[in-house]
Amino acid sequence: MVLGKGGADTLVKSLTSVITENGGTIKVSSKVVEIITENEKAIGVRTADGAVFNAKNIIANVNPALIPNLLNSTVSNSEKVAEVKKFRPGLSTMMIHLAMDDLPPWKAAEAKEFNYIHIAPYIDDLAMTYTQAAAGLLPSSPALVIGQPTVTDSSRAPEGKHVLWIQVRVLPLDIKGDARGEISGNTWDQIGEQYADRIIEIIESYAPGIKSKILSRKVLTPTDLERYNANLIKGDSLGGSHHPAQFFFLRPTPSWNRHRTPIDGLFICGSGTWPGGGVGGGSGAMVAKIIR
């Protein structure tokens, strides 16, 4: 696993420097509220402060299902544009961030050498987790992806300390119950911390004593993730379901495939397009080749 020393924003800083060093301008904290169209062509964007930026081409790295909200009603309700409103989110994700006094005391001692650990003992567990989540149940034992970045990058924590992040996969889009029958409540604001406790207990079985090494924790439920980033609809961290009808050349939909939209001059990239979720940069490179 490749890490940027000092944190994930090192990649962001490197990429943005390429833009600025080549004469580009980046505006942050400037929310786009409208993609301006004229004669069925995208010609610019309007931001919340009323500023307008015109352009020959517009590239939207936005969850495809949200793009119609940025268009005027005549355009957004046209048949091919409205098609993307049916783009389905994938199942949800929870993130747990831990400040640690030390690395987890893994039973498998070699686990302390790795930045990236998966806990999902059997294929049957993965199938059961997906089935439970798809049925609206809090999974009894979800798959866990655990990051230990301070194994190789000590700059991310005070001297002698560590940080962990835990990605909990997968969780229901709408909570209807608990597969174990232990947690009651149907919103993440109600039950997020309780479910995080379950996750820590699961990890404790693989790393006895980990709870005593946790100095602080921050739980980001699916609801929290969407609050922080509207693209993470219902906490789906992968930019939309990857089921066959929304994958390959059909991603996000038949009329919006290959990074083009039904609107001339408007292109899309990001995890809601091919090749899908993850930080790979493939979709952006493909769009760049199209408009070059």
C-alpha positions as CSV (number, residue, x, y, z in Angstrom):
1,M,0.0,0.0,0.0
2,V,1.4,3.4,-1.0
3,L,1.2,6.2,1.5
4,G,1.8,9.9,1.2
5,K,4.1,11.0,4.1
6,G,2.2,13.2,6.5
7,G,-1.3,12.3,5.4
8,A,-3.6,11.7,2.4
9,D,-3.6,15.4,1.5
10,T,-0.1,15.1,0.2
11,L,-1.6,13.6,-2.9
12,V,-4.1,16.5,-3.2
13,K,-1.3,19.1,-2.8
14,S,0.8,17.4,-5.4
15,L,-2.0,17.3,-8.0
16,T,-3.2,20.8,-7.3
17,S,0.4,22.1,-7.7
18,V,0.4,20.7,-11.3
19,I,-2.6,22.8,-12.0
20,T,-1.4,26.1,-10.5
21,E,2.2,25.7,-11.9
22,N,0.6,25.5,-15.4
23,G,-1.5,28.6,-15.0
24,G,-4.6,27.1,-13.6
25,T,-6.7,28.5,-10.8
26,I,-8.4,26.5,-8.0
27,K,-11.3,28.0,-6.0
28,V,-12.0,26.3,-2.7
29,S,-15.1,26.7,-0.5
30,S,-17.0,27.9,-3.5
31,K,-20.1,25.8,-3.9
32,V,-21.4,25.3,-7.4
33,V,-25.2,25.7,-7.4
34,E,-25.9,25.6,-11.1
35,I,-24.5,24.2,-14.4
36,I,-25.5,26.9,-16.9
37,T,-26.9,25.6,-20.2
38,E,-27.8,27.3,-23.5
39,N,-29.3,25.6,-26.5
40,E,-28.7,22.2,-24.9
41,K,-25.0,22.9,-24.3
42,A,-23.2,23.5,-21.0
43,I,-21.5,26.9,-21.1
44,G,-20.6,27.6,-17.5
45,V,-21.3,27.3,-13.8
46,R,-22.7,29.6,-11.1
47,T,-21.5,29.5,-7.5
48,A,-23.4,30.2,-4.4
49,D,-22.0,33.8,-4.2
50,G,-23.4,34.6,-7.6
51,A,-20.1,34.3,-9.5
52,V,-20.3,32.9,-13.1
53,F,-17.5,31.0,-14.7
54,N,-17.9,30.3,-18.5
55,A,-16.0,27.5,-20.2
56,K,-15.8,25.5,-23.4
57,N,-16.1,22.3,-21.5
58,I,-17.2,21.4,-18.0
59,I,-16.1,18.3,-16.1
60,A,-18.2,17.3,-13.1
61,N,-16.6,15.1,-10.5
62,V,-20.0,14.7,-8.7
63,N,-22.1,11.7,-7.9
64,P,-24.1,11.4,-11.1
65,A,-27.5,11.3,-9.3
66,L,-26.9,14.8,-8.0
67,I,-26.2,16.4,-11.4
68,P,-29.8,17.0,-12.4
69,N,-30.2,19.1,-9.2
70,L,-27.6,21.5,-10.8
71,L,-29.5,21.9,-14.0
72,N,-32.6,24.0,-14.9
73,S,-35.8,22.0,-14.7
74,T,-36.3,21.9,-18.5
75,V,-33.0,20.2,-19.0
76,S,-33.1,18.0,-15.9
77,N,-36.5,16.6,-16.8
78,S,-35.6,15.6,-20.4
79,E,-35.7,11.9,-20.8
80,K,-32.0,11.1,-21.2
81,V,-30.9,13.5,-18.5
82,A,-33.6,12.3,-16.0
83,E,-32.3,8.7,-16.6
84,V,-29.5,9.3,-14.2
85,K,-31.8,10.1,-11.3
86,K,-32.3,6.3,-11.1
87,F,-28.6,5.8,-10.4
88,R,-28.6,3.6,-7.2
89,P,-26.3,4.0,-4.3
90,G,-24.3,1.1,-3.0
91,L,-24.5,-0.1,0.6
92,S,-23.2,2.1,3.3
93,T,-19.9,2.5,5.1
94,M,-18.9,3.6,8.6
95,M,-15.5,5.0,9.5
96,I,-13.9,4.8,12.9
97,H,-10.7,6.8,13.6
98,L,-8.6,5.9,16.7
99,A,-5.8,7.6,18.4
100,M,-3.7,4.9,19.9
101,D,-1.1,4.6,22.7
102,D,0.5,1.7,20.7
103,L,-0.3,-0.5,17.8
104,P,-2.9,-3.2,18.4
105,P,-1.5,-6.3,20.1
106,W,-2.5,-8.6,17.2
107,K,-2.5,-12.3,17.8
108,A,-0.9,-12.7,14.4
109,A,2.2,-10.7,15.4
110,E,3.2,-10.1,11.8
111,A,0.1,-7.9,11.4
112,K,2.0,-5.1,13.1
113,E,4.2,-4.9,10.0
114,F,1.4,-3.9,7.6
115,N,-0.3,-0.7,6.8
116,Y,-3.5,-2.4,5.6
117,I,-5.4,-5.3,7.2
118,H,-8.6,-7.0,6.2
119,I,-10.8,-8.9,8.8
120,A,-13.2,-11.1,7.0
121,P,-12.4,-14.7,7.9
122,Y,-14.5,-16.6,5.5
123,I,-16.3,-16.1,2.2
124,D,-19.5,-17.1,3.9
125,D,-19.1,-14.1,6.3
126,L,-18.9,-11.7,3.3
127,A,-22.0,-13.2,1.8
128,M,-23.9,-13.1,5.1
129,T,-22.8,-9.5,5.7
130,Y,-24.1,-8.3,2.3
131,T,-27.3,-10.2,2.6
132,Q,-28.0,-8.8,6.1
133,A,-27.2,-5.2,5.0
134,A,-29.2,-5.5,1.9
135,A,-32.2,-6.6,4.0
136,G,-31.8,-3.5,6.2
137,L,-30.1,-5.3,9.1
138,L,-27.0,-4.2,11.0
139,P,-24.6,-7.0,10.2
140,S,-23.7,-9.3,13.0
141,S,-20.0,-9.4,11.9
142,P,-19.2,-7.0,9.0
143,A,-16.0,-7.0,7.0
144,L,-13.4,-4.6,8.4
145,V,-10.6,-2.8,6.5
146,I,-8.1,-1.5,9.0
147,G,-5.4,1.1,8.2
148,Q,-2.3,1.4,10.3
149,P,-0.5,4.2,8.5
150,T,1.9,5.0,11.3
151,V,3.6,1.6,10.8
152,T,5.6,3.3,8.1
153,D,4.8,7.0,8.5
154,S,5.5,8.1,12.1
155,S,4.8,11.7,11.2
156,R,1.1,11.1,11.4
157,A,1.1,10.8,15.2
158,P,3.1,12.1,18.2
159,E,6.3,10.3,19.0
160,G,5.6,6.7,20.2
161,K,1.9,6.9,19.4
162,H,-0.2,5.6,16.5
163,V,-3.4,6.1,14.6
164,L,-5.8,3.6,13.1
165,W,-8.7,4.0,10.8
166,I,-11.4,1.3,10.4
167,Q,-13.7,1.1,7.4
168,V,-16.8,-1.0,8.2
169,R,-18.3,-2.7,5.1
170,V,-21.1,-3.0,4.3
171,L,-24.0,-1.5,6.2
172,P,-27.7,-0.9,5.4
173,L,-28.9,2.2,3.5
174,D,-32.0,2.2,5.8
175,I,-31.9,0.5,9.2
176,K,-34.7,-1.9,9.8
177,G,-33.2,-4.0,12.6
178,D,-30.1,-5.7,14.0
179,A,-29.1,-9.1,12.9
180,R,-28.0,-9.9,16.5
181,G,-31.1,-8.4,18.0
182,E,-29.1,-6.4,20.4
183,I,-29.3,-2.8,19.1
184,S,-32.6,-0.9,18.8
185,G,-33.1,2.3,16.8
186,N,-33.5,3.1,13.2
187,T,-31.2,6.1,12.6
188,W,-27.4,6.3,12.7
189,D,-27.6,9.3,15.0
190,Q,-29.3,6.9,17.6
191,I,-27.1,3.8,17.3
192,G,-23.8,4.8,15.7
193,E,-21.7,4.7,18.9
194,Q,-23.3,1.4,19.9
195,Y,-22.5,-0.2,16.6
196,A,-18.9,1.2,16.8
197,D,-18.6,-0.6,20.2
198,R,-19.5,-3.9,18.4
199,I,-16.7,-3.2,15.9
200,I,-14.1,-2.7,18.6
201,E,-15.3,-5.9,20.3
202,I,-14.7,-7.8,17.1
203,I,-11.2,-6.4,16.7
204,E,-10.6,-7.2,20.4
205,S,-11.0,-10.9,19.5
206,Y,-8.1,-10.6,17.0
207,A,-6.0,-8.1,19.1
208,P,-6.8,-8.8,22.8
209,G,-6.2,-5.6,24.9
210,I,-6.7,-3.2,22.0
211,K,-9.4,-1.3,24.0
212,S,-6.9,-0.4,26.7
213,K,-4.7,1.2,24.1
214,I,-7.4,3.5,22.6
215,L,-6.8,7.1,23.7
216,S,-9.6,8.7,21.7
217,R,-12.0,7.8,18.9
218,K,-14.1,9.5,16.3
219,V,-17.0,7.6,14.7
220,L,-18.3,8.7,11.3
221,T,-21.6,7.0,10.6
222,P,-23.0,6.8,7.0
223,T,-25.2,9.8,8.0
224,D,-22.1,11.7,9.1
225,L,-20.3,10.9,5.9
226,E,-23.1,12.3,3.8
227,R,-23.2,15.4,5.9
228,Y,-19.5,16.0,5.3
229,N,-19.8,15.2,1.5
230,A,-23.1,15.2,-0.3
231,N,-21.6,12.9,-2.9
232,L,-21.6,10.1,-0.3
233,I,-25.3,9.4,-0.7
234,K,-26.5,7.5,2.4
235,G,-22.9,6.9,3.3
236,D,-22.1,5.0,0.1
237,S,-18.3,5.6,-0.2
238,L,-17.9,4.0,-3.7
239,G,-19.9,6.5,-5.8
240,G,-22.9,4.2,-6.5
241,S,-23.7,0.5,-6.6
242,H,-21.4,-1.5,-8.8
243,H,-24.0,-4.1,-9.8
244,P,-23.9,-5.1,-13.5
245,A,-26.6,-2.7,-14.7
246,Q,-24.4,0.2,-13.4
247,F,-20.9,-1.1,-14.3
248,F,-18.5,-1.2,-17.3
249,F,-19.9,0.7,-20.3
250,L,-23.2,1.1,-18.5
251,R,-21.8,3.3,-15.7
252,P,-23.5,5.3,-14.5
253,T,-26.4,4.7,-17.0
254,P,-26.7,3.8,-20.7
255,S,-27.1,7.5,-21.8
256,W,-24.3,8.8,-19.6
257,N,-21.6,6.2,-20.3
258,R,-18.0,6.7,-21.4
259,H,-17.8,9.9,-19.3
260,R,-20.1,11.8,-21.6
261,T,-23.6,13.2,-20.7
262,P,-26.6,13.9,-22.9
263,I,-25.6,17.6,-22.6
264,D,-23.0,18.8,-25.0
265,G,-19.9,20.2,-23.3
266,L,-20.6,18.5,-20.0
267,F,-18.4,15.5,-19.0
268,I,-18.3,13.5,-15.8
269,C,-15.6,11.6,-13.9
270,G,-15.1,10.1,-10.5
271,S,-16.2,6.9,-8.9
272,G,-19.7,7.1,-10.3
273,T,-18.2,6.5,-13.7
274,W,-16.0,3.8,-15.2
275,P,-13.7,2.3,-13.8
276,G,-15.6,2.8,-10.5
277,G,-14.7,3.4,-6.9
278,G,-11.2,3.9,-5.5
279,V,-8.5,6.5,-5.8
280,G,-7.1,5.5,-9.1
281,G,-7.4,8.6,-11.3
282,G,-8.4,6.5,-14.3
283,S,-11.7,8.3,-15.1
284,G,-10.0,11.7,-15.0
285,A,-7.4,10.6,-17.4
286,M,-10.0,9.3,-19.8
287,V,-11.9,12.5,-19.7
288,A,-8.7,14.5,-20.3
289,K,-8.1,12.4,-23.5
290,I,-11.6,13.1,-24.7
291,I,-11.5,16.9,-24.4
292,R,-7.8,17.3,-25.3
